[in-house]
Amino acid sequence: MKKNKKNNKNVTPEALNETEENAVETETPVTAEAEEQPIAEAPAETPAETPVEEIEAESPEQVKEFGAAITKIKSELAKDIVGMEDIIDNVICAIIAGGNVLLEGVPGVGKTRLVRSLGKTLSLPFSRIQFTPDLMPSDVTGTNIIEQDEKGKMNMVFQRGPIFANLVLADEINRATPKTQSSMLEVMQEHKVTVAKQTYKLSEPFFVLATQNPIEQDGTYPLPEAQVDRFMFKLIVNFPAPEEIENIVDMTQVTMDETAEAVVDGETILAMRELAKTVPVIKDVRKFAAKLVTNTHPEVSGALATTKKYVKFGASPRAAQALITCAKVRALMHGRYNVSYDDVKALACPVLRHRIKITYTAISDNLNVDDIIKQIVSETK
């Protein structure tokens, strides 16, 4: 359209035959309006096209570098961790996506060793907090103390708690009282700590990996829904297979220390996070993720029959955010620069299993939360 108009302006009336003159005269009333429209559209088209071309030109090399970094991290973790491939993939995905992970499993399956090895592999400061019933919030976040300086003057100084690290292991978090558990709410969501009206920012990247015992064990306090919702993933650490136990024994006979070496640093993780943000997601995939979360709510109009029968409370909008954010990272981890339906489906259980509550009907039908999530995924179109 633009090219034809430009040619019409350059052609002189003398060079036009009678038919062409009639055509030009016929289009004359429309031309004035048509000339205004391209002028308004042209600036909108140019900025929209330029960034896409730049991303497509740079993404192949960046995706290769992203995959190479993931491979290095996994190879180093394999020196200290036996099995747990899915757990490792999801933990790495959450770290890059900027989320937190809740691990549930019996003691002794390597949860603490995984975080320590991650700290070495990522060259990030590691901190461990052992949650117990007598632990106080100030034991987690830190507190103000009075110190005497060289001149003998007493000053109020903030003594930072163990939460001030890049990788934090909140071990057996459900053994602490609700008062202490609440001290993690702000830091997990906003990556900052407020003490005595003073706010302290934590350095990035920041990641909390919390462990909890199975609910049937005694001496535990269930996590409040607001805190559970701040975990991007909930991962179930299953008991290792016999051959894996044999490999664990052989590995620990050599040394109990972690042998992984640093292969990436915090700046690399942040750069990988920024790259993941640029991964395009088509509208249909976004709609599928939103529809999947909506289908976990039995109270909405048009709810699935499975949801009405087996789900008591559905997932929050954070679930949809986590699905898309982590799907971008997962796509890069698999060498792709676009998000597919399979990425969203693969992350459904880790993202949703701690955000929905099932009914007693589901329990009586011998269905767990993962079984119901899989049914909802299969019925979501």
N, C-alpha and C positions, 0 to 999 in steps of 0.2 A: 504493500500500500504506500509506503513512504517513497519507494523508488519511483513508482508511477507518477506521483504528484511532483516529484522533483523534475522528472522528464517533461511533464506538461508545462512547467514554468519555463523551461529552457527553449522550448519550440516556439518559433515566431508565428504570428498569425498568417504571414505570407506562405509559409511552408505547409500549412494545413489545407487539405482539400475541403470541399463543401461538406462532405459527410463528417469529417473530423471536427469541423467548426460547429456543426450542429450538436455533436456529442459534447464538445466543450461547453457550448452554451447551455445544454441540458444539465450538465453537472455543476454549472456555476453556482446556483443557489446552495447546493450541498457542500461545495468546496470550502466555503467560509466556515461552516461548522466543523467540517472534517479536519481542517487545518488546525483548529484549536485543540481538538482531542489528542492528536499525537504529541503535541507540545506538552500537554499535561501528563501523558503516559510515559514519555521517554525517560524522564528522570527516575520514575519508579522502576522501570525495567533494568536500568543499568546497574544500580547498587545490588539488586536481587541476584543478578547473574554473576557478578564479579566474585563474591565470596565463595559461591559453589565451585567455580572453576579453580580457585586457589586451593580449596580443600581437596578436590579430586587430584590435583597435581602433587600435593604434598602427602596425602594419606597413605599411598602404598608403602613408601619408605618408613613412615611413622608407624604404620601397622606392623611392619616387620620388626622394627625396634621394640615395639610393645610386646610382641610375641617372644622375642629373644630374651627380654627381661623376665617374662613369666617363666620361661624354660629354665633360666638360671636359678630363679628363686626355688622352683620345684626340685631341681637337682640338688641344691644345697639342703633343703629340708629332708630329702630322702636319706641323707646321712644320719639323721637323728630320729626320724619318724618312720615307722613301719606301717604300710597300708594307709588308710584314712584318705584316699585320693579325693573323694567327694568333699570331705570336710576341708581339706587343704584348698581345693579349688574355690569353695564358697568363702572361706576365710580371706583368701587373697582378693577375691572379688569385692568383698565388703570393705576391706582396707582401702582399695583403690576408689571405691564408690563413696567413701567417707562415712560409713555406717558402723554400727556395733553388732556384736554377735553374742547370742546366748547359747551355750553348750550344755546339754543335759546328758548325763551319763554317770555310771558308777565310778567310784574312785579308782585311780591307777591305770587309766586307759591312755594316758599321755597328753592330757589337756595342758598342764603346766609346761611340759617339755615342748609342746608345739609353740606356745607363745614365746618362750625363751629362745627357741631356735629362730623364730620369726624376727625377734629383736636383733639377733646377730646377723641374720641374712639381710635385713633391711637397714642395718647400721643405725638403729634407733634405740633411745633409752627405754629400758624395760622396768616396770614396777609391778610388784605383787602385793595385793591386799587380801589378807585372810579374814574373811567375815565371820564373826562370832557373835553370840547374843550380847556380850558386854562391850562390843565395839561402839564407839560414839561417833557422831558426824564429824567432829573436829579431828578425829583420828584418820579420817579419809581426806578431808579438804585442807586441813591445816587450821591454825589459830594464831591470834595475836599474843605475843609474849613480851615481857619487859626485859630489856637488856641494858646493861651499863656500858657506856662507851669509855674511851681512854681518858676523857676528862671527868669521869665520874657522874655524868649526866644520865638519867634514866630515860630511855626511849622505848616507844611501842614499836615492835617489829613483827611483821607477819612471817610466821614459820610455815613454809609450804608443806603440805601433806603429800603422801605417796601418789595422789591422783595426778600430780604434776609430772607426767611422763608422756611419751608418745604412744607406747604400748602398755596398757594397764590390764593386768589379770585380776579380776574380781572373783576370787576363789570362794566357792560355796556361798554365793551372794544371798541365797534364801535362808541362810542360818542367822543373818543379822535381823534386828528388830525393824519394823516399818520406819521408825524414826531415823535410823541409820541408812536404810535403803533410800529414803527420800533425799539424802544428801547427794545422790547420784543423778537426780533428775535434771538439774540445770547443766551439769557438766557433760552429760551424755547428749543432750539436745543442742546446746548452744556453745559448748566447748569453752566454758568460762566458769569461774567460781566467785561467789559473792560472800564475803565475810565482813561483818561489822560495817555495812553500807559501802564497802570497797570491792570493786570488781577486778578480777585478775584473769586475763586471757591465757589460754593454754597454747603452746606451740603446736603447729601443724606439721605433719599429719597426726591426728589424735584418734586413738582406737581403743575401745573397751571390749575385752573378751571376758564375759562372765560365765561362770560355771554354776550349775545347781544340781542337787541330788534329785533323784526321782521323787515324785510327790508322795509315794507311799512310805517313805522313810520318816522317822520321827524327828522332832526337834527342828522343824523348819517353819518358816513364815512365807506363805505364798506372796509372790511379788504383786504389787498393785497393777491394775490394768494400764495406768498411765506410764508406769515404768517399763512394763513389758512391751508396750507399743513403741518405745524408743529404740528397741533392738531391731535392726534391719532384718536379721535372720535368726531363726531358732534352729539349731542343728542337733540331731540326735546322734550321739557317739555310741555305736554298738560295740558289744564285746568282740574282741578280735578272734579270728579263726585260729585253730590249733597251730597251723604252720606259721601264722603271724606271731603267735606267742613264742614259738621256737626262735624266730628271727629276733624278737625283742630281747630274749634271754641272751642270745649270742652277741647282740650289739652291746648290751649293758655289761657283759663280762669284760669287754675291752676297756670301756670307760663309761662312767655315769655322766660325764660332762658333755655338753653339746659341742659338736665338732664343725657345725656349719660356719661358713665364712661370709663376710659381707660382699654382696654382689651389686646391690643398689643402695641408694641413700634416700633421705626424706625428700630432697628436691626432685629426684626421679619419680617418686611416688606421686608427688603433686603434679608433675608434668604429665604423667600417665592419666591422672584424674582429669586434667584439663582436656586432654585428647579425647577421653571418653565422652565428655560433654558435647563434643562436636559431632558425634556419630548420629547420622540422621535416622529418624523414626517416622515411617509413613503414618498417615492419619488412621488407616484401618487397624494398624497394630496398637496405636494409642487407644483407639476405641475398644479394641479387644481387652486390653489391660483394665480399662475403666469398667467395662461390662463384667469382667471376671470378678472384680471387687464388689460391684453392685450385686452380683448374683449370690454373694455370701450373706445377704441381708434378707431374712424371711418376711420382713414387714413392708418391703417395697411392692408397688403394684407390678404384677407380672412375674413375681418371684418363682423360681424353679420349684418343682414338687419336691426334689431332693432337699433343697434348702429349707422349705417349710417343715419338712418332717424331721430333719436331723440337726439343724442349726438353730441355736438359741440367740446368739449375738453375732453380728457380722464384723468384718474388718473395717478399719478406719481409712480415710484418704491417704494416710502415710503408706498404706500397703500399695496403692497404685503408684505413688512416687517411687517406692522402693523397686517395684517391678520394672519400671522403665529405666531408672538410673542404673540398676544392676544388669539389666538386659543389654545396655550399651557396653558395659565392661565385659560381659560374657561374650558378646559378639567379637570384640577385639581379641579376647583370649583364644577364640577359635579362628582367628585370622580373617575376620570379616569386618567390613566397614559399614554394615547396615544391620538393623535389628530385625529378627524374624519372629514369627509366631512361636517357633520352637524355643527361642530364648525365654520368652515370657512363660511358656508352659513349664519349662524345666525349673524355673525359679518359684513356681506357685507354692509348692510345699514349704520350702524354707521361709518364704515371706508371709504365708498365711497361717501356718499351723499354730502360732502363738497369738494370733489376732482374732480368732473365732472361737466361740464356745459351742460345744455340741450338746444335744439334748440327751436325756436318759433313754430315749427311744433308740438312739444310735448305739449307746452302750449295750442295751439289751439285745440289739441285733448284731453284736460283736463287731462293730465298726469303730475304728479309731479316726482321729481327725484327718490323717493323711488319706484314708480311704474316701472320706467325704469330699476332700479337696479334689481328688482325682476325678470323682464323679461330676463335680461342678465344672471342672475344666473340660471334660468331655462333652458336657451339655451346653457349654457356652459357645455361641456362634458369633 
